[in-house]
Amino acid sequence: MTVVERFLRYVQFDTQSDEFSETCPSTDKQRVFAQALVEEMQAMGIAGAHMDGDGYVYGTVPGDPGKPVIGLIAHMDTSPDCSGAKVKPRIVDYAGGDIVLNPDTVMREADFPSLTRNRGKRLIVTDGTTLLGADDKAGVAEILTAAEILLSSPEPHATLRIGFTPDEEIGRGADRFNVKEFGAQWAYTADGGTLGELEYENFNAASAKVEVYGRNIHPGSAKNQMVNAQLIAMEFQSMLPVHERPECTAGYEGFALLTDMNGTVEHSQLRYIIRDHDMGKFNRRKALFGEIAAFLNQKYGEGTVELTVNDSYYNMKEKILPVMHVVDRAKAAMEAVGITPVTVPIRGGTDGARLSYVGLPCPNLCTGGENYHGRFEYIPVEDMELCVKMLVELLKG
């Protein structure tokens, strides 16, 4: 089966994760996909292919005992930001210009500069009503296609450990990953984007929840008595730096993002994510949230604002620098198949960031996808095929 055939099959599975669920996986439909992958892996001859009780999938392609044991990891869920149900992909021979996804939705080359560099390629696009699911079903398809090649190859290669995780998109992919059972000396997540991306730096990440408690009084007699929680929530947001939002930042610049809000006069809630590559700046961003909450409590009365901040993951760079040979190996594999490595900081996180902190160094590799988490997501066929060659070379090196 080709990588494209696999990918087109996989995107038919709706595997959206749910941050408000307490289960693991957060949605049962991820288990459906996981079981399908296990059955495929068993049919391919991948040793020990199984799904554990938490919905994680593992398997092994045995290799030369004299070579290292290397892991390849991808996640099975898709983002909650956009529907992943009833995905209708199609392949476009792209010569340039705009792509009409449906009569009401056009992917304009002027809006998405990545299209220009992908002229002359075959692009797998959506119908403009759902995301595509290349993040990260492209990674799953590329790993299993590489595994199939290794299984039929007489050439010596490293032992490959395969791991597919649920709930990466909601920050839980590494929560119950069995590093000890996995048994790899190091690993790579196939969870990147543009061809050539090789990443071993990522954000330090935290989530923040702001609860605001007000007092509702009939508006006819509210003077000097009503306390509107919604207005205080808006005041909290207004005190955050306007130039430190995602839409104003790039590269190593951090941000705070208001992800959702709801409320009434009596009770309002804001949810944020906080990101920065630099640990000192990251801690100062979190401290600012505390200072704003303290100021508003002093202004409106203690208990008006309750703040909860939880760290999610940290920059893997600290754990990768002592073992830079794993990055050098990936660079060599890319160059061997004609990919130019581009080392960039991840403006996000991967399962590999957290796994690196529990003893499994785990940089991130490109899969070829573009415009993740939305209706304009696409992936070039040629880039997926090159990524498969890169993974095979990585294991043979």
Disulfide bonds with the S-S distance in Angstrom:
none
